[in-house]
Amino acid sequence: MEFMPALLTAEETNQLVDRIEAHVAQHGFGLWAAELRANSNFIGFIGLSIPRFEAHFTPCVEIGWRLARTSWHAGLATEGAHAVVRYAFENLRLPSLVSFTSIGNTRSRRVMEKLGMSHDPADNFDYPALPDGHALRRHVLYRLDRLDWQLRNHTAEIQTL
């Protein structure tokens, strides 16, 4: 929650879970629980969602993650996000994905870059749920197009042959 406006209360957490479950029921995809294979411990979530606000890039599908601090720096967000991208493009046949975060969230930005997402500073935006002047209001937007992803993965597969 380092780059979130505040920690969630138990009630807010329950409301978030309810929204995630409703999103999955409505769209057939959503934010999925992430667990460690070794011990099945819950470490956060990784998945897909449709943002509930309007911006120059909506409507869209966002790939996102939120992991416990104890799971940072182990490549788990990247590993899980790669699986979600593959699912989004191969199973759901989505044409593109976006991801966004506050400008200073370099860890999430690195994950976006490892996924092959591109950033154009002209796409930066102010997150509408945060007030003017809030330290986390300015956000970066990263994009990933299915055709670019397929080309990059197909090229990588050919190079390994």
N, C-alpha and C positions, 0 to 999 in steps of 0.2 A: 504493500500500500504506500510505498515511498513516494510514488508519483500520482497519488490520488489525493483529493482535497482533504479527506479525513478518514479515520478508521470507521468501519461500519459497526453499529450496535448489533446486538443479537437480533432485534426486530428487523433492522435494515438488511441483515444477512438473510433472514428468512424471506423477506420480500424479494431480494435478488434471486434466490433459489426459485421462488414462485414464478418470477418473470422468465428465468431461463427455461423452466419446465414448460411454460406456456408457449415460448418461442419454438421449442422443439416440437411440441404438439401441432403448432400452426404450420411450421415450415419444413419439418422433417430433418432438421439439423440444428445445431446450437453449440453451446459451450459445454464441453464434456469434462467430467471429473478426471483428473490426472493422478495416477497412483504409481508408486515405485514398484517395479516388477519384483524386486528382491523380497519385499515384505508387505506389499499391498497398502502401504501407508499413503493416505491422501495428501497430495502436495499442492493442489490448486486446481486450476482449470485451463484448458486449451480448446479452442474451437472456432466456430463461425457464428456471426450474428448480423442482423440487419440493424444498423443504427436507427435510433428513434428520433433523431433530429434532422433538420434540413440544412444542407450545405451545398456548395458548388459541385460536390462529387457524389451526392446522393440522388436517387437510391443506389445502393450498393450492398455488397456483402463484405463484412470485415472479418479478418482473421485476428484473433487476439489470445492473450495468455495472461495469467496471473498466478505466479508460483510463490510458495513460502520462501522466505529468505534463506532457510536452511537448504533449499534446493537450487540456489543460484550458483553460477560459475561451474556447473557440471554438464552443460550442454543439453539439459533436459528440455528447456523451452524450444531450442532449435530442433531437437529430435522429434518432439511432439508436433511442432508446427510443420515440419516437413511431411509428416504423415497426414496432417489435416489438409495441406495444400494438395497432396496427391488425391485424397478423397474428394476434395472440392472439384478438382479438374477432371479426374477420371470417372468418378461415380456420379456426382451431381452435374457434371458438364457445365459448371459455371464459366462464363466467359472471362471473368476477371475477379480479383480480390483487391481489397485495400487494407491497410493497417495504419493506425495513427497513434501518436503519443505526444506528450509534452516534449518540447524541444530538448530539454536537458536529460531525457531518459536515454542515455547512451547504450545501456544494456539491451533494451528493447529494440533500439535502432540497429544495433549489431545483428540481432536475430533477423530483423527484416532484410538486412543486406545479405545475410547468409542464405536467405530464402530466394535471393535473386530479385528482390523487389527494388524498384527504382524510386528515387526521390527528386522532385522538381521543387525548388524553393518557392516557385510561383504558386504551388498548391498549398502552402502553409496557411493555416486558418486559426481563428479564435474559437475555442470550444464553447458552444453557446450556453452550456449549463453553469459556466463559471463567470463571475462578475468581472467587469473591466478592472484592470489593475491586478488581478489575481496572478500570482507567480507561475501558476501552471496553465494559464489560459491559452497561451500561444502553442499550437500543435503543428507537428510535421505530418505530412501524408505520404505514404509509400504505396506504390501500385505494382501489381503483378498481373500480366495478361496470360491467359491460358496458352495461346499460340506461342508466345515467347518462351514460356515454361516448357512446352512440349519440344520446341526446337532445341533449347538448351539441354534438356534431358536426353533427347535422341542423339544429339551430338556427343554428349558424354558417354552414352552407351556404345556408340560406334568407336570412340577412341579407346575404350577398354577391350575391344575385340582383338 
